[in-house]
Amino acid sequence: MQTTNANQTILWHDFETFGVNPKVDFPVQFAAIRTNLELEIVADQPKINWLCKIPHDYLPHPLACLITGITPYYSLSKGLSEPEFANRIHRQMMLPNTCTVGYNSMKFDEEVTRHLFFRNLFPVYEREYKNNNSRWDVIDLVRACYALRPTDINWPLYETGKPSFKLEELTKANNIGHEDAHDAMSDVRATIAIAKLIKTHHPKLYEYYWQLRSKHQVNAMLQQFQANIFIYVGAYIPSDQGCCTIVMPVCAHPENQNAVLCIDLLKPIDIFETNAQEQLRQTLFDSSVERSNKPGLLTISVNKCPFIAPIKTLSDERAKVLKIDVSLAVNNFKKLANMSFLPDLCQSVYILGEPRTIPSNIDEQLYTSDFPSTVDTDLMDAVRHDVPEQLAAYSQQFESPLLNRLLFQYRARNYPNLLDEQEMKSWQQHIEFRLTQSNKNECLSLDEYFLIIDELGQQFQQNPDKMKILQSLKRYANELAGL
């Protein structure tokens, strides 16, 4: 991060997708605006608001189409092919000194990007660090602002009194124009406006969190194992507590080099004091245990811009409002700081000695696959730059079996007219499975899809616009199935 501010730009972006799972639901819209660090739009930037064609082996979730207003027919008539869509996005994100930013983007948009690049044989991670590039997320800036510096900003509340951090609620509460929530470009403009609001009223907080996009900056704090305590703001901390707690870093994660294990010092610590390894593991991963009752063992990813700050950042007044007992945290820290067995205890929870489960759907195999070899990386580059008519020549040329399967899927989804007879038969069998088998994670079956449309039709029968979309969705699926 040595580059001068004058050279740095921020690419504010947002995806709209055909569902809620960023690993398997396909993007339909990408919008972005490039600004300088003062959040002023860069002159002469191209208009970035692109649609993407839906693939033929996938059914969208009907509710997602009702929310965005974008149907499969519209995507097919106005959208880019997914390889071209991915290529344009990759070019923007790879411009030197670019920080890619969104709202709740670490959890959603970043995963959409990674899996989009994975499916289309792009380097998945380079745009996150190469060319002095980085990534950031405004939602934890908003949470930290509420928890630590809430003045001069209007905070929307639920009926329960808990704060809402939904983008559309924040813009409404602060009189920021956001007429088309869930339109990608509208959401981008709203994100910039919220960031500008915080930057204007709390510039020190904004600048502090801006620096935390560097994992080295985060590591400098979290590597103080059992030696210090910090404020941590994150999504899984209760919102009535300001999504804020006090943590003690304990040790590195045994299997993830970009993660640190920390203990939430506001939760009971007896399970740690008694070195109860099996109880800790079982309670932590038991899905039947409410999150509020789980042990306070947190995994903090240093490469996902976590909000970590010195304990002095939390004022006594704000701690009282949020009902954060700082003295309890300090006392728990004193009890745990000198327990030499603590790192082994915490690490043992994640060392299960079990083979990782590989999803049958290759679109989901990004995190269970090895990094491409140098040979395969060069081949991926060649595939992306060659003409479609030549892609069959690369079949079975990759060292990785997964990449060979990805290449076939890439060709079949985007250039089915260039498949040979046997390949077409295989692809049609794949589509038939996807459209007829229910209870799959990767996509809806026709039966599930039509059932959802019927349920939504009952709900929106008095809404002509939504009924028109549902009728279009039903017609599309019937054509896809040859009915």
N, C-alpha and C positions, 0 to 999 in steps of 0.2 A: 504493500500500500504506500509506496514511496512517491507515486506520481503526484504532480501538482493538481490542486483543485480545478484549475482552468481546463485540464485535459479530461477530467472525469465527467461522465454523464450517467443519468439514471434512466433505465428503461422501465417505466411503470406499465404493468401488463395485467391482463385478466383473460382467462379462458371461460367459455361456456361449453358445456359438454352434454352428451345425450344420456347422462346418468350421474350418480353420486360417487361412484368408485373410480378414482383417478387412474387405477392400474388397468382397468378393463373397459371402462366406458369412454367412447371415442370423443375427441373434441370436435365441436362444430363451428366455433368462432374464437378468434384470437384478436385482441385489440391492444394497442400499446401507444404510449406517448413518451418521447424522449425529452428530458429536461437537463439543465445543469444542476449543480448542487444547491443553488438558490431556488430550485423548483420553478425556474423560468423555462418555457418551452424552447427547445433548440430551433433556431431559424432554419427554414428550408428542409425540415425533416419530411420524409415521405409519409403519406397517410397509411397507417398500419391498422387495418380493420378487415380481416380476411375470414372467409368461410371455408369449410372443409367438407368434401363429399363424404357421406356415410358409406361404410363398406357393405357389401352384399351378404356377408356372413354374420350379420349382427342386427338385432332389433333394438331401437332406442326405448328408454323408459318413457311411456306416454306422459307422465307427470312432468318430466324434464322438458318435453316439447311444449306443454301448456305454459310452463314458467318462462321459457325463452321466446316462445312464439315461432320457433324455427322447426319446420317439418323436414322429413327426409327428402321429399320432392324438392323443396326449396334448396336444400344443401346440394342436391345433385345438379340443379340447374344453375346455381350461382357459385358453388364452391370450387376450390382447387382440389386436385388430387392430393392425397395425404403426403406423398413424397415431396411435392412442390410446396405444400403447406409447411411441412417440417423444414424444408430447405430455407424458405424465407425467414422463418422464426430463428433458425440456427444462425443465419447471417447477421441478423440484428443482435442477437445475444452474444455473438462472438466478436463484435466490434471492440477494439481495445479500450480499456478503462471504463467498461460498462458494468454498472451494478443493476442487476435485474430485481425488481421489487413488485410486490403485490399486497393484497389484503388477505390474510390467512393463507398466503401462498406457500409457505413451507409445508403445510399439511395437505394442500390440494394442488395448486397450480404447478408447483415444482415437481410433484409426482406425475402430473399430466405431461409436463415437458420431458421428464426422464423417460417415461414409457413411450411417448411419441418418438423420441430419438432412437430408443431401443428397437422399436418395431421397424423403423426405416433405416436402420444400419448406420446411424450417425454415432460419433463419439458421445457417450452419455454425459460425462462429467466435465469435459474440458471447459465448457463455457462458464463453469462455476469458479474457476481459478486461473485459467490461462489468460495471457494478455493483460494481466493486472485486473482481471474481472472478479466479480463477487456477487453475492445475493443477499437480500434483506427482506424483512417482513414487517409491515406496519402494525399488524394487530397486537403484537406484544409491546410495541411503543404505546399504543392506546391503553392497554391494560396497565402498563407501568405508570402512565400519566394519571390514570384514575387512582391507582394505589398510593402513589407518592406525591404527585403534584396536581391535584384535581381542580385547582382554582381557574377561573376565566373560561371554562369550558362547560357546556351544558351536558349533563350525563343522563341519558334515558334510563328509566327504571321499569322493571316489571312490576306487576301488582304486588308481588311479594317483597318489593323493596330492593331486590337484587339488581345490579347494573346490567344493561344489555350492551354488548359490544358488536352487535350486528351493524354492518356498514350503513344500511338504509335507515336504521333507527338513529344512528349518530348524526347523519347528514340532516335528517328531519329536525332533530333537537337543536341543531346549530344553524338552522336556516340556510343550509347548503343545497343548491339545486341538484336533484338526483331523480329526475322524472322517470327514467327507464331502468329501475333496479333490475338486475339480471340481464341487461344488455351489456356486453363486455366493455364497449367504449364508455358508456355512462358510468360503469363501475370504476373504470380507470380514472376518469375525471374526479369522481367522488373520493377515491383513495388519495389522490394528490391534494385535494382540498382539505381533507382531514389531517394529512401530514403537515401541510402548510399552517393549519390552525395551531397544531402543537408546536411547530417550529417557531411560530410568532410569539406565542405566550410562554413557552418553556424551552428556549433555545439550548440551555445547558443540558437538559434531559435529552433532547433530540440529538444533540451532537454526541453525547455520551453513548447512546444506544447505536448511533451510526457507526461508531468505532467497533462495536461488538460484532459486526459482520465478519471481522477477522477472527478465525478460530484460535489464532495464536494469542490474541488479546484475552479471549475467554479462558484459554488454558493457563495463562499467567496467574489467574485467580484460582481456578479450580484445582490446580496441581498442588495447592497447599493442603495436602491430605491431613485430616485430623488436627490441623493447626490454626484454622480460622473459620469464621462463620460469615454467611452472606445472605443478602436479600435475594430471593428468586421469585420471578413473576412468570407464571406459565398457565397454559390452558387447563391443566388438570387440578389446579388448586381452586377450591370453592370461590365463586365470584363474590359471595357476600363477605369474603375475606379479602376482596380486592384481587383475587387470583395471585395472592402474595403470601409467601411464607419465609421462614428462615432455615437455611440448610447448612450442613457441614459436609464438605467433600471428603470422601473416605478413600477411594482408590479408583484406578482405571477399570473400565469395563473389560472383562476377560476376553471377549470375542469381538468387540467393536472399538477400534483404535480411536474413533472420534467421539467416544462417550465416556463420561465419568459417573461413578455411582456416588450418590449423596444421600444423607439421612435428613428427613424433615424433622426438625427439632421441636415443632409444635405438636407432634403426635406422640403417643405413648412409646417409650423406648425399652420397655421391659423385655420384649422379644429379642432385642439386640444385647441387652445386659446379660441375659441368661444363655446366650450363644445357641439359641434354638433353631438350628439349621433347617431341619425338616419342617417345623412349624412355619418358619419364615417362608420357605419355598411354597408350601401348600397354600398358605393364606394369600400370598402375593398373586398366585396364578389361578386361584379358584374363582371362576367366573360367577359363582353364586354369592360371593362375598361383595357387599356394597363397597364402592370405591372409598367412601368415607371411613370404612372400617378396616381398610387394608393397611398393612404396616407402612411406615413412612420411608420406604426405600425408593429413591427416584433415579431414573436414568436421564442425565442431561447431555444432549448432543452438542458438542462444542462447535460443530460446523453448521448448526441451524439457528444461529443468532439468538441464543437464549439470553434473557435479560437477567444478568447477575450484577449485583452492586454491593458495595461495602455496607455494613449494618447501619452506619451513621446516616445513610440515605433515607432511612425511615424515621420520621420525626416522632417524638413521644405523642404529640397530638394526633397524628394520623394513625399510629399504632392503636391508640385508644378507640378511635372511630371504627377501625377494622377489627377490633377485639383480638389483636395480636399481642400475646403475652411475651414480651421480649425477655423478661426475667426468667420465665420458664425455659425459653430456648437457650439462654446462657447457662442455666443450671444443668440442662440436659447435655449441652456441649461439654461442660466440665466433667461430667460423668463418663462420657464416651471418648473423650480426647486421648486418654492414655490406655485404652483397651487394645492391646497389640493383636488380638485375634480378630478384630473387626473387619479388616480388609479381606481375610480369608473367608469369613462368614458371608460377607456380602457377595463376593465373587462366586462362592460355591453355588449360590442360587441360580446362576446363569450358566454354570458348567454342568450340563445335563448328561453329557456323554452320549447323546442320541443323534443319529444322522438327521440332517436337515430334510424336511419334507419338500419335495419338488412338485409344484403344481403341474397337472396334466396339460393345462392351457399354456402354450409357450409365451403368450403375451404377458404372463405373470412371472416369468422366470428370470427377470432382471436381477433380483437380489439373491437368487440361488445359483447363479451361473458365475463362472470365472471371468476375469478380465480377458479380452481378446489378446491373442499373441500378436507380435509385430507383423507376422505374415498375414494374419486375419485382418488386422487393422488396415493394412495396405489394400487388401482385397475389398473390404467394405468401402473404402474410398473409391476404388475402381468401379464398383457396382453403382455407386451413387452418381458417378460422372458418365457412365456409359449410356448408350441409347437402349431403350427397352428391347429392341429386336435382338440385342446381343447378350441379354442377361442369362439366357439358358446356358451359355458357355461357362458360366461360373458355378453351375450346379455341382454339388459335392466336391467343390474345390477348397472349401474352408477346412481348417484343421479341427474346428469345433463342430461337433454334430448339431448343437443347438443353432449355430449360425447357418448351417446348411438347411435346417428346417425353417428358420426365419426367412431365408432367401426365397424358398419356395412359396411361403405365405405372402411375402412381399410381392412376388411376381403375380400370384394368383389374385390377390386383392386388387391390384392396380392395373394389371395387363392380362386379364383372363383370356383374351382373344389370341394371345401368343403361346398358350399352353398346348402341349401335344395331347393326343387322345388319352393316353394313360394318366397324364397329369390332370386333365380336365375331369376324368372319372374320379380321381382321388379327391379333387377339390369339391366336387358335387357331393361326395359322401360326407366330407367335412361340414358343408353347409347344412345338409340334411340332419346331421347330428345336432348341430347348434340350434336349429329351428324346431326340432321335435323333442329333444330331451329336456325335461324339466328339472328343477332344483339344482341348477348349475350356478356357480359363482360368476362365470364369465359373461353370460348374457341370458336374456329371457327366451323362453320357448314361445312358440306361437300361441299355445293354450294359455300360458301365463300372461302374455301380451294382450290377448283379446279379453281375458278376464278383467285385467286392470282397466282397459278401455271401457268395458261395460260398467264397472264400478264408478269411474270418473264421469261417464255419461249420466248416471243417476244423480251424481253430485252437482253437475253443471248443466242440467237439462234446460235451465232458464237463461243460459248464457250463450247466445248465438255464436260469438267469436270462438269460444272454447269448443263448442260442439262442431264447428267447422274444422278445427284442427283435429279433433278426435276422428271425424269421418275421413279426413285425409290420411291419418295414421292407419285406419282400418283398411282403406283402399290400397295403401302401399304394401302392407303385409300380405294381403290377398294376392297382389301381383307378384310379390317376391316368392310366395309359396306356389304360384301357378294355379291359384284357385279361380 
